Amino acid sequence: MSEPAALYEAIEAEVSTVLVGHDELVEQITVALLSRGHVLLEGVPGVAKTTLANVFARASGLAYNRIQMTPDLLPADITGTTVYRSGTGEFELQKGPVFANVVVADEINRATPKTQSALLEAMEESAVTIEGETLALPEPFIVIATQNPIEMEGTFELPEAQRDRFMLKLTVDVPDRDDERRILDRFAANPDLAAEDVEQVVSPRELQRARESITDVHVADSVREYVLDLVEGTRTHPDVEHGASVRASLALLYTAKARAAIHGREYVIPDDVKAMARPVLIHRLVLNTDAELGDVDPGGVVADVLDDVTPPGGDPEAELDAAETMAEGATDGGRTGTDFAPDGAESGGER
C-alpha cells in the first residue's frame, strides 16, 4: 500500500466513518503530510477542526499530541525543559508535547507571539533546542494548527514568519444541509461515536515509502515556469505589499507533486498547481494599506493571479489555432496530459 494513491484512499475511507463532508480537507492534509509540510485550519467553532486532526492521526497510525494554546503558555510548555531530580542530584530532560508525529496547536492565535515562536524551529527543521541541546523530532512530523476567524478578543495575530512556516491554510466551512443531515443521522444512531473509533489503516513504513515516492513525480519545464509565474504574480499585484516567498514556490511545487501522486499520476499537470495555489499562497500575502482599507481579500488576489497567468497550453488563441489545424486534417492539436509526462510515459487522468 505504499503507493500514495492507495494510502490516501485508505485514510479517506477510514476518516469518513466518523466525519462527514471533509473529503477535500483530508486530501489536502494528506498532501501536506506527504510533502513534509504543516497545515493551518481556520473555521468557526464547532466544525470539527480538532477532531479532523485527531482522526487523521489515528487513521495514519501517527502519535498525536494536542496543545491548548493560551496567553499564559510558555515556550518551555511546548518544547520541554530540564527538571532537577533531588533523588539523583541531576537534571533530567522533560520533553514537551511537541515530541509527536502530529502536533495540534489548538487555537494557536491565543498564544503570545513569543510562545508561537517556539514552533518555528520545529516546523522548519524538525528539531527543537532545549538548554543548548538540539533534539530531533519524530518522523514524520506535522503541525496542524487551528484558529477561529471571528473571535479577535484575547488573540494575537500570527506573525508573517509564523504564517510562512505553514505549507497550507485550509478553511473548514460549515457543512451544507445534506451533510449536516447525515451528521445528525449518524450521531443519532451512535451518540458515542468519536475519534477513538477510527482504526489505523497505514503503517509508518508504508507512509515513509509513499513520502519518498513523491520525489520521483515528474514536473515538466513548462509547469515549473507556471509555478514561478504564479508566485511572481503575487509579488507584482497592485494590492500586495509583500508577495509570496521562495518557500511558497517550493511549497507549490511539492504539493502539486503530492497531489499528482495521490491521483495516480507520475507527473504534474497544470490543474495540480491551480488546485494547490490558493491554500499555498493565501496566508502568505501582506496587503498594502489601500487594499486593507478597501477590504480586499487575499483570496481575491490569488484568484486574480490565477486568472491573469496563462497555464501551459491554456492560451485561448493557441487553442483556437489548434482546433482549426485539426479541422484541416492535422493529427495533433492542443495539449494533453502526455505533454507534461516524461518521455515514454502514458497519459493518466484524475481518479
C-alpha positions in Angstrom: 0.0 0.0 0.0 3.0 2.3 -0.2 1.6 3.9 -3.4 0.4 7.4 -2.5 -3.0 6.9 -4.2 -3.8 3.7 -2.2 -2.6 5.3 1.0 -4.8 8.3 0.5 -7.8 6.2 -0.3 -7.4 4.1 2.8 -7.1 7.2 5.1 -10.0 8.9 3.4 -12.3 5.9 3.8 -11.4 5.4 7.5 -11.8 9.1 8.4 -15.2 9.2 6.7 -16.5 6.6 9.2 -16.6 9.4 11.7 -16.6 12.7 9.8 -18.9 13.8 7.0 -18.1 16.2 4.2 -14.3 16.6 4.8 -13.0 14.7 1.8 -11.2 17.6 0.2 -9.7 18.6 3.6 -8.4 15.0 4.1 -6.9 15.1 0.6 -5.1 18.4 1.3 -3.8 17.3 4.7 -2.5 14.1 3.1 -0.8 16.3 0.5 0.8 18.3 3.3 2.0 15.2 5.1 3.5 13.6 2.0 5.1 17.0 1.2 6.6 17.3 4.7 4.6 20.5 5.4 2.3 21.9 8.1 -1.3 23.0 8.0 -3.3 25.9 9.4 -7.0 25.1 9.8 -9.3 28.1 10.0 -13.0 27.9 10.8 -15.7 28.9 13.2 -16.2 26.9 16.4 -17.9 23.6 16.1 -16.9 22.5 12.6 -14.6 19.6 13.8 -11.2 21.2 13.2 -9.5 19.5 16.1 -11.5 16.2 15.5 -10.3 16.2 11.9 -6.7 16.3 13.0 -7.3 13.6 15.6 -9.0 11.1 13.3 -6.4 11.8 10.6 -3.6 11.0 13.0 -5.3 7.8 14.2 -6.1 6.6 10.7 -2.5 7.1 9.6 -1.1 5.5 12.7 0.8 8.5 13.9 1.4 9.6 17.5 -0.8 12.5 18.4 -0.5 15.4 20.9 -2.8 18.3 21.4 -1.6 21.6 22.9 -4.3 24.0 24.1 -2.7 27.4 23.3 -3.5 30.1 25.9 -2.0 33.5 26.7 -0.1 32.2 29.7 1.5 29.3 27.9 5.3 29.5 27.8 7.7 28.2 25.1 9.0 25.6 27.5 5.5 24.2 27.9 5.7 23.3 24.2 9.3 22.2 23.7 10.1 20.9 27.1 12.8 21.7 29.7 15.2 20.2 32.2 13.9 19.2 35.6 16.1 18.8 38.7 15.7 15.4 40.4 16.6 15.7 44.0 16.9 11.9 44.3 19.8 11.7 41.8 21.1 15.3 42.2 21.0 15.6 38.4 18.9 17.5 35.8 16.7 15.3 33.7 15.3 16.3 30.3 11.5 16.5 30.2 10.3 16.5 26.6 7.3 18.7 25.8 4.2 17.8 23.7 5.9 18.9 20.5 7.6 15.4 20.5 4.9 13.6 18.5 4.2 12.9 14.8 1.1 15.0 14.7 1.0 18.1 17.0 -2.3 20.0 17.1 -1.8 23.6 18.2 -5.4 24.3 19.1 -6.4 28.0 18.8 -2.8 29.0 18.0 -3.6 32.7 17.9 -4.5 32.7 21.6 -0.8 32.2 22.5 1.6 35.1 22.6 4.0 35.6 19.6 6.8 34.6 22.0 5.2 31.2 22.6 4.2 30.8 18.9 7.9 31.3 18.1 8.6 28.1 20.0 7.2 26.2 17.0 9.4 28.0 14.4 12.5 25.7 14.7 10.3 22.6 15.0 8.3 23.4 11.8 11.3 24.4 9.7 14.0 22.0 10.9 12.0 19.2 12.6 14.1 19.8 15.7 14.0 21.8 19.0 16.7 23.2 21.1 16.4 22.7 24.9 19.1 24.2 27.2 21.5 24.4 24.3 20.9 20.8 23.1 19.3 20.3 19.7 17.0 17.3 19.6 15.4 15.7 16.5 11.6 15.3 16.4 9.9 12.1 15.4 9.5 11.4 11.7 7.1 12.1 10.1 6.3 15.4 11.8 3.4 17.7 11.1 1.9 20.6 12.9 -1.8 21.2 12.4 -2.8 24.5 14.0 -6.4 25.7 14.3 -7.7 29.3 14.7 -11.1 31.0 14.9 -11.6 33.8 12.4 -14.5 35.6 14.1 -13.2 35.9 17.7 -10.5 38.6 18.0 -10.6 39.4 21.7 -7.7 37.9 23.6 -5.9 36.7 20.5 -2.6 37.6 18.8 -2.3 37.8 15.0 0.2 35.2 13.7 3.5 37.0 12.6 4.4 36.8 8.9 7.3 34.4 9.7 5.0 32.1 11.6 2.4 32.1 8.8 5.0 31.4 6.2 6.0 28.2 8.0 2.6 26.7 7.2 2.6 25.0 3.9 -1.2 25.2 3.6 -4.0 27.2 5.0 -7.3 25.4 4.8 -10.8 26.8 5.5 -13.2 24.4 7.4 -16.6 25.6 6.3 -20.0 24.9 8.0 -21.4 21.8 6.2 -24.2 22.2 3.8 -27.7 21.0 4.7 -27.4 17.5 3.2 -24.1 16.8 5.0 -25.4 18.2 8.3 -28.4 15.9 8.0 -26.0 13.0 7.6 -24.2 14.1 10.7 -27.4 14.2 12.6 -28.4 10.7 11.4 -25.0 9.2 12.1 -24.7 10.6 15.7 -28.4 9.9 16.5 -27.8 6.2 15.7 -24.4 6.2 17.6 -24.1 9.1 20.1 -20.8 7.7 21.4 -19.1 7.8 18.0 -15.7 9.5 18.5 -12.2 9.8 17.1 -11.3 6.7 19.2 -13.4 4.6 16.9 -11.1 5.2 13.9 -8.6 2.4 13.3 -5.1 2.6 11.9 -5.0 1.7 8.2 -1.5 2.8 7.3 1.8 1.7 8.8 4.7 4.1 9.4 6.8 2.2 6.9 4.1 2.5 4.2 3.8 6.2 4.9 7.6 6.7 4.6 7.7 4.9 1.3 4.9 7.0 0.0 6.7 10.2 1.0 9.8 9.1 -0.7 8.0 8.2 -3.9 6.8 11.8 -4.3 10.3 12.9 -5.2 10.0 10.8 -8.4 7.0 12.6 -9.7 8.0 14.4 -12.9 7.5 18.1 -13.4 7.8 19.5 -16.9 9.7 22.7 -17.5 6.5 24.5 -18.6 4.8 23.5 -15.4 7.8 24.8 -13.3 7.6 28.1 -15.2 3.9 28.2 -14.4 4.7 27.9 -10.7 7.2 30.7 -10.9 4.7 32.9 -12.9 2.0 32.4 -10.2 4.3 33.3 -7.4 5.7 36.3 -9.3 2.2 37.4 -9.9 1.6 37.7 -6.2 4.7 40.0 -5.9 3.7 42.4 -8.6 -0.1 42.6 -7.8 -1.1 46.2 -7.1 -2.8 45.3 -3.9 0.1 43.4 -2.4 2.9 44.9 -0.2 4.9 41.7 0.2 4.2 38.7 -2.1 4.8 35.0 -1.6 8.3 33.9 -0.6 10.7 31.4 -2.2 9.4 28.9 0.4 6.0 29.4 -1.2 7.4 28.5 -4.6 8.8 25.3 -3.2 5.6 24.5 -1.4 3.5 25.0 -4.5 5.9 22.6 -6.4 5.9 20.0 -3.6 2.2 20.0 -3.1 1.5 19.8 -6.8 3.7 16.7 -7.0 2.0 15.1 -4.0 -1.5 15.8 -5.4 -0.5 14.3 -8.7 0.7 11.2 -6.9 -2.4 10.6 -4.8 -4.4 11.0 -8.0 -2.5 8.1 -9.5 -0.2 10.1 -11.9 3.6 10.1 -12.1 3.7 13.6 -13.5 2.2 17.0 -12.6 -0.3 18.8 -14.8 -1.3 22.5 -14.5 -4.5 21.6 -12.8 -2.5 20.2 -9.8 -0.8 23.6 -9.5 -4.0 25.5 -9.8 -5.7 23.3 -7.2 -3.0 24.0 -4.7 -2.4 27.7 -5.4 -5.0 29.1 -3.0 -4.1 27.1 0.1 -0.4 27.6 -0.5 -0.5 31.3 -1.2 -3.5 32.9 0.6 -1.9 33.2 4.0 1.5 34.5 2.9 0.4 37.7 1.2 0.8 41.0 3.0 -1.7 43.5 1.5 -0.9 47.2 1.2 -2.7 49.9 3.2 -5.1 50.9 0.4 -6.1 47.3 -0.1 -6.7 46.7 3.6 -8.9 49.9 3.8 -10.7 48.7 0.7 -11.5 45.3 2.3 -9.5 43.5 -0.4 -9.4 39.8 0.4 -6.1 37.8 -0.1 -8.2 35.1 -1.7 -9.4 37.6 -4.3 -5.8 38.4 -5.1 -4.9 34.8 -5.6 -8.0 34.4 -7.9 -6.8 37.5 -9.9 -3.3 36.0 -10.3 -4.8 32.6 -11.4 -6.9 34.5 -14.0 -4.1 36.6 -15.2 -1.4 33.9 -15.6 -2.0 31.6 -18.5 -1.2 27.9 -17.7 0.8 25.8 -20.1 -1.3 25.1 -23.2 -4.0 27.4 -21.9 -3.8 30.3 -24.4 -7.3 30.6 -25.9 -5.9 31.9 -29.2 -3.5 29.0 -29.4 -6.3 26.5 -28.7 -8.4 28.1 -31.4 -5.5 27.8 -33.9 -5.0 24.2 -32.9 -8.7 23.4 -33.4 -8.6 25.0 -36.9 -5.5 23.0 -37.7 -7.2 19.8 -36.6 -10.2 20.7 -38.7 -7.9 20.8 -41.7 -6.8 17.3 -41.1 -3.9 17.5 -38.7 -3.4 14.6 -36.3 -2.5 16.6 -33.2 -3.9 19.8 -31.7 -3.9 21.2 -28.2 -2.1 19.8 -25.2 -3.0 16.7 -23.2 -1.6 15.0 -20.1 1.2 13.4 -22.2 2.6 16.9 -22.9 3.6 17.1 -19.2 4.7 13.5 -18.8 8.3 12.3 -19.1 9.2 10.6 -22.4 7.7 7.2 -22.7 5.0 7.7 -20.0 1.3 7.3 -20.9 -1.4 9.8 -20.0 -3.4 9.2 -16.9 -6.5 11.0 -15.8 -7.8 12.1 -12.4 -9.2 9.5 -10.1 
